[in-house]
């Protein structure tokens, strides 16, 4: 790497020291994929006071059941294609699209394709910080 030196790898992610002497965390989404036959897969990527980021993985036919968003949520497909229900709207989205979901919005997500689906769930603020 040109401007950084790799440091010890831990269980959560890789820490890299930059040329300025600060550390950044590198999270390999492929390594964090968790697919399960019986239920959706889930990996917590970031859990900080004002930010929670998870990766959810769905096999074909699996879904995240109907619920209300417990924070302001941004969804981004890593790979695959999913059907996202938010309020009365239904959108089929794939990679490179951000879907913003306001706090308390009714939502559900389903993998209706024949391929695996992995997507990020970014919540800000952290749900524990919302009164």
Backbone as CSV, one residue per row, in Angstrom:
resi,resn,N_x,N_y,N_z,CA_x,CA_y,CA_z,C_x,C_y,C_z
1,UNK,0.847,-1.178,0.000,0.000,0.000,0.000,0.889,1.237,0.000
2,UNK,0.508,2.200,-0.757,1.364,3.343,-0.969,1.557,4.203,0.276
3,UNK,0.480,4.621,0.926,0.598,5.560,2.034,0.195,4.974,3.374
4,UNK,0.204,3.676,3.499,-0.164,3.089,4.775,0.647,1.830,5.020
5,UNK,0.683,1.435,6.284,1.307,0.166,6.613,0.274,-0.675,7.343
6,UNK,0.191,-1.928,6.979,-0.787,-2.793,7.628,-0.343,-3.087,9.056
7,UNK,-1.330,-3.188,9.933,-1.053,-3.568,11.317,-1.793,-4.861,11.610
8,UNK,-1.718,-5.296,12.844,-2.310,-6.574,13.229,-3.790,-6.640,12.908
9,UNK,-4.204,-7.786,12.420,-5.613,-8.029,12.097,-6.294,-8.569,13.352
10,UNK,-7.482,-8.042,13.655,-8.219,-8.580,14.794,-9.481,-9.266,14.298
11,UNK,-10.309,-9.745,15.216,-11.510,-10.486,14.825,-12.504,-9.631,14.059
12,UNK,-12.594,-8.367,14.360,-13.632,-7.518,13.795,-13.288,-6.988,12.403
13,UNK,-12.092,-6.509,12.223,-11.709,-5.896,10.959,-10.200,-5.716,10.929
14,UNK,-9.745,-5.057,9.917,-8.322,-4.812,9.777,-8.038,-3.350,10.098
15,UNK,-7.046,-3.118,10.946,-6.647,-1.748,11.280,-5.434,-1.406,10.445
16,UNK,-5.475,-0.243,9.840,-4.371,0.204,9.006,-3.909,1.558,9.510
17,UNK,-2.598,1.682,9.685,-2.026,2.959,10.091,-1.697,3.747,8.831
18,UNK,-2.234,4.958,8.731,-2.016,5.784,7.540,-0.693,6.529,7.652
19,UNK,-0.303,7.191,6.581,0.938,7.963,6.580,0.897,9.096,7.607
20,UNK,-0.295,9.537,8.006,-0.436,10.605,9.002,-0.384,10.044,10.422
21,UNK,-0.249,8.734,10.572,-0.137,8.135,11.885,-1.456,7.830,12.570
22,UNK,-2.552,7.980,11.859,-3.855,7.644,12.431,-4.280,6.269,11.920
23,UNK,-5.180,5.650,12.663,-5.645,4.322,12.278,-7.031,4.402,11.650
24,UNK,-7.233,3.604,10.637,-8.563,3.454,10.047,-8.886,1.976,10.055
25,UNK,-10.168,1.678,10.096,-10.608,0.290,10.078,-11.076,-0.075,8.683
26,UNK,-10.669,-1.235,8.237,-11.082,-1.751,6.938,-11.948,-2.973,7.194
27,UNK,-13.173,-2.948,6.689,-14.105,-4.050,6.881,-14.362,-4.693,5.532
28,UNK,-14.023,-5.959,5.409,-14.234,-6.707,4.173,-15.648,-7.291,4.215
29,UNK,-16.549,-6.735,3.411,-17.947,-7.162,3.433,-18.115,-8.628,3.026
30,UNK,-17.297,-9.092,2.122,-17.390,-10.493,1.699,-17.092,-11.427,2.867
31,UNK,-16.073,-11.071,3.663,-15.735,-11.888,4.837,-16.842,-11.866,5.886
32,UNK,-17.627,-10.806,5.917,-18.672,-10.650,6.924,-20.014,-11.242,6.497
33,UNK,-20.094,-11.788,5.291,-21.360,-12.372,4.835,-21.719,-13.591,5.682
34,UNK,-22.984,-13.628,6.106,-23.509,-14.755,6.870,-24.827,-15.161,6.209
35,UNK,-24.829,-16.291,5.537,-26.042,-16.822,4.937,-26.483,-18.039,5.735
36,UNK,-27.770,-18.123,6.026,-28.323,-19.242,6.776,-29.487,-19.831,5.992
37,UNK,-29.670,-21.124,6.089,-30.775,-21.766,5.385,-32.116,-21.486,6.043
38,UNK,-32.127,-21.395,7.376,-33.389,-21.290,8.101,-33.857,-19.858,8.343
39,UNK,-32.964,-18.877,8.293,-33.336,-17.498,8.615,-32.337,-16.557,7.959
40,UNK,-32.615,-15.279,8.032,-31.702,-14.307,7.440,-30.378,-14.302,8.191
41,UNK,-29.316,-14.019,7.453,-27.998,-13.887,8.065,-27.768,-12.445,8.479
42,UNK,-26.955,-12.242,9.504,-26.772,-10.917,10.069,-25.355,-10.765,10.608
43,UNK,-24.728,-9.627,10.298,-23.425,-9.306,10.880,-23.419,-7.838,11.269
44,UNK,-23.066,-7.565,12.523,-22.923,-6.183,12.970,-21.540,-5.706,12.554
45,UNK,-21.481,-4.617,11.781,-20.218,-4.098,11.273,-19.690,-2.934,12.098
46,UNK,-20.596,-2.036,12.505,-20.240,-0.856,13.293,-21.327,-0.669,14.342
47,UNK,-20.907,-0.452,15.584,-21.866,-0.233,16.657,-21.317,0.875,17.551
48,UNK,-21.629,2.112,17.180,-21.156,3.283,17.905,-22.355,4.081,18.393
49,UNK,-22.107,5.048,19.258,-23.200,5.798,19.868,-24.153,6.398,18.828
50,UNK,-23.636,6.959,17.774,-24.496,7.641,16.799,-24.608,6.923,15.461
51,UNK,-24.112,5.698,15.395,-24.156,4.969,14.128,-24.183,3.469,14.381
52,UNK,-25.079,2.791,13.683,-25.087,1.331,13.673,-25.115,0.900,12.214
53,UNK,-24.239,-0.033,11.866,-24.203,-0.539,10.498,-24.161,-2.065,10.543
54,UNK,-25.100,-2.676,9.830,-25.208,-4.127,9.777,-25.216,-4.578,8.324
55,UNK,-24.819,-5.818,8.116,-24.983,-6.438,6.802,-25.978,-7.586,6.983
56,UNK,-27.003,-7.581,6.149,-28.024,-8.617,6.177,-27.900,-9.426,4.895
57,UNK,-28.008,-10.738,5.021,-27.883,-11.637,3.872,-29.128,-12.518,3.781
58,UNK,-29.715,-12.566,2.597,-30.920,-13.357,2.372,-30.701,-14.349,1.234
59,UNK,-31.019,-15.585,1.509,-31.062,-16.592,0.451,-32.328,-16.338,-0.376
60,UNK,-32.412,-16.879,-1.600,-33.645,-16.735,-2.372,-34.866,-17.181,-1.563
61,UNK,-35.910,-16.367,-1.576,-37.143,-16.665,-0.867,-37.189,-16.165,0.576
62,UNK,-36.060,-15.795,1.147,-36.051,-15.302,2.528,-36.437,-13.826,2.579
63,UNK,-36.795,-13.375,3.797,-37.219,-11.989,3.938,-36.914,-11.431,5.320
64,UNK,-36.909,-10.119,5.408,-36.932,-9.402,6.678,-38.391,-9.030,6.865
65,UNK,-39.049,-9.529,7.912,-40.490,-9.309,8.062,-40.857,-7.837,8.264
66,UNK,-42.128,-7.571,8.076,-42.675,-6.228,8.244,-42.352,-5.707,9.650
67,UNK,-41.858,-4.471,9.713,-41.558,-3.807,10.978,-41.491,-2.310,10.724
68,UNK,-41.406,-1.518,11.764,-41.225,-0.076,11.628,-39.755,0.250,11.867
69,UNK,-39.201,1.110,11.034,-37.795,1.498,11.161,-37.562,2.113,12.537
70,UNK,-36.559,1.609,13.258,-36.294,2.101,14.607,-35.260,3.224,14.653
71,UNK,-34.945,3.778,13.483,-34.053,4.927,13.342,-34.225,5.439,11.918
72,UNK,-33.483,6.471,11.559,-33.377,6.841,10.149,-32.457,5.802,9.527
73,UNK,-32.911,5.164,8.459,-32.196,4.021,7.886,-31.809,4.319,6.442
74,UNK,-30.595,3.948,6.094,-30.157,3.952,4.700,-29.816,2.518,4.340
75,UNK,-30.375,2.044,3.241,-30.146,0.679,2.765,-29.337,0.729,1.474
76,UNK,-28.380,-0.189,1.341,-27.597,-0.263,0.118,-27.302,-1.726,-0.196
77,UNK,-27.686,-2.155,-1.371,-27.424,-3.533,-1.802,-25.940,-3.679,-2.141
78,UNK,-25.319,-4.698,-1.574,-23.924,-5.019,-1.871,-23.873,-5.896,-3.124
79,UNK,-24.706,-6.935,-3.149,-24.851,-7.748,-4.360,-26.213,-8.431,-4.331
80,UNK,-26.682,-8.757,-5.527,-28.009,-9.344,-5.672,-29.047,-8.266,-5.943
81,UNK,-30.297,-8.649,-5.794,-31.410,-7.730,-6.016,-32.513,-8.083,-5.040
82,UNK,-33.102,-7.051,-4.415,-34.138,-7.284,-3.424,-35.370,-6.448,-3.683
83,UNK,-36.483,-6.883,-3.103,-37.731,-6.136,-3.164,-37.919,-5.461,-1.817
84,UNK,-37.933,-4.136,-1.834,-37.993,-3.330,-0.620,-39.355,-2.659,-0.546
85,UNK,-40.094,-2.954,0.507,-41.403,-2.345,0.751,-41.206,-1.274,1.822
86,UNK,-41.532,-0.041,1.501,-41.442,1.064,2.463,-42.741,1.844,2.356
87,UNK,-43.515,1.850,3.448,-44.832,2.470,3.388,-45.668,1.774,2.335
88,UNK,-46.234,2.546,1.393,-47.033,1.977,0.301,-46.222,1.739,-0.967
89,UNK,-44.937,2.029,-0.915,-44.082,1.905,-2.102,-43.355,0.567,-2.114
90,UNK,-43.163,0.037,-3.315,-42.401,-1.194,-3.513,-41.347,-0.902,-4.568
91,UNK,-40.097,-1.189,-4.237,-38.995,-0.966,-5.176,-38.135,-2.206,-5.248
92,UNK,-37.765,-2.583,-6.441,-36.809,-3.671,-6.645,-35.476,-2.995,-6.940
93,UNK,-34.500,-3.181,-6.048,-33.227,-2.483,-6.249,-32.041,-3.437,-6.176
94,UNK,-30.992,-3.029,-6.848,-29.735,-3.771,-6.863,-28.604,-2.874,-6.399
95,UNK,-27.371,-3.258,-6.686,-26.197,-2.501,-6.230,-26.171,-1.058,-6.740
96,UNK,-25.467,-0.230,-5.995,-25.190,1.180,-6.323,-26.373,2.107,-6.094
97,UNK,-27.410,1.640,-5.437,-28.584,2.472,-5.135,-28.693,2.620,-3.621
98,UNK,-28.905,3.839,-3.144,-29.188,4.069,-1.728,-30.680,4.281,-1.569
99,UNK,-31.246,3.636,-0.588,-32.663,3.798,-0.278,-32.755,4.367,1.133
100,UNK,-33.294,5.580,1.258,-33.424,6.248,2.560,-34.806,5.972,3.118
101,UNK,-34.863,5.521,4.373,-36.116,5.168,5.035,-36.226,5.999,6.314
102,UNK,-37.240,6.861,6.415,-37.387,7.685,7.615,-37.771,6.862,8.846
103,UNK,-37.401,7.368,9.998,-37.732,6.785,11.297,-39.223,6.464,11.363
104,UNK,-39.552,5.310,11.901,-40.908,4.811,12.113,-41.651,4.386,10.839
105,UNK,-41.003,4.419,9.686,-41.661,3.985,8.449,-41.864,2.478,8.459
106,UNK,-43.048,2.012,8.052,-43.246,0.564,7.923,-42.424,0.044,6.749
107,UNK,-41.782,-1.108,6.946,-40.910,-1.627,5.892,-40.759,-3.138,5.991
108,UNK,-40.393,-3.741,4.875,-40.008,-5.153,4.824,-39.133,-5.341,3.590
109,UNK,-38.389,-6.422,3.570,-37.451,-6.676,2.476,-37.528,-8.158,2.139
110,UNK,-37.547,-8.465,0.843,-37.629,-9.859,0.416,-36.689,-10.114,-0.747
111,UNK,-36.098,-11.291,-0.734,-35.294,-11.734,-1.866,-36.171,-12.625,-2.729
112,UNK,-36.711,-12.050,-3.797,-37.568,-12.796,-4.717,-36.801,-13.312,-5.926
113,UNK,-35.488,-13.126,-5.920,-34.666,-13.559,-7.051,-34.159,-14.984,-6.824
114,UNK,-33.392,-15.480,-7.761,-32.794,-16.804,-7.657,-31.366,-16.741,-7.114
115,UNK,-30.870,-15.518,-6.885,-29.505,-15.298,-6.399,-29.520,-14.837,-4.945
116,UNK,-28.413,-14.984,-4.272,-28.270,-14.470,-2.914,-28.296,-12.943,-2.910
117,UNK,-28.788,-12.382,-1.808,-28.872,-10.933,-1.631,-28.117,-10.552,-0.362
118,UNK,-27.230,-9.565,-0.473,-26.550,-8.996,0.692,-26.734,-7.483,0.619
119,UNK,-27.120,-6.875,1.751,-27.300,-5.420,1.767,-26.891,-4.852,3.113
120,UNK,-26.524,-3.572,3.078,-26.138,-2.857,4.284,-27.344,-2.136,4.855
121,UNK,-27.434,-2.108,6.177,-28.446,-1.368,6.909,-27.683,-0.366,7.771
122,UNK,-27.787,0.906,7.423,-27.056,1.962,8.114,-28.066,2.787,8.899
123,UNK,-27.895,2.838,10.215,-28.842,3.544,11.075,-28.138,4.690,11.789
124,UNK,-28.694,5.897,11.613,-28.151,7.072,12.285,-29.306,7.975,12.674
125,UNK,-29.436,8.306,13.939,-28.556,7.870,15.015,-28.776,6.402,15.363
126,UNK,-27.896,5.887,16.215,-28.052,4.523,16.718,-29.442,4.397,17.335
127,UNK,-30.168,3.300,17.105,-31.525,3.150,17.663,-31.596,3.368,19.173
128,UNK,-30.532,3.039,19.906,-30.544,3.253,21.356,-30.535,4.728,21.744
129,UNK,-30.194,5.603,20.811,-30.119,7.045,21.089,-31.427,7.763,20.792
130,UNK,-32.395,7.071,20.208,-33.680,7.699,19.890,-34.626,7.525,21.076
131,UNK,-35.220,8.612,21.505,-36.139,8.551,22.663,-37.497,8.052,22.269
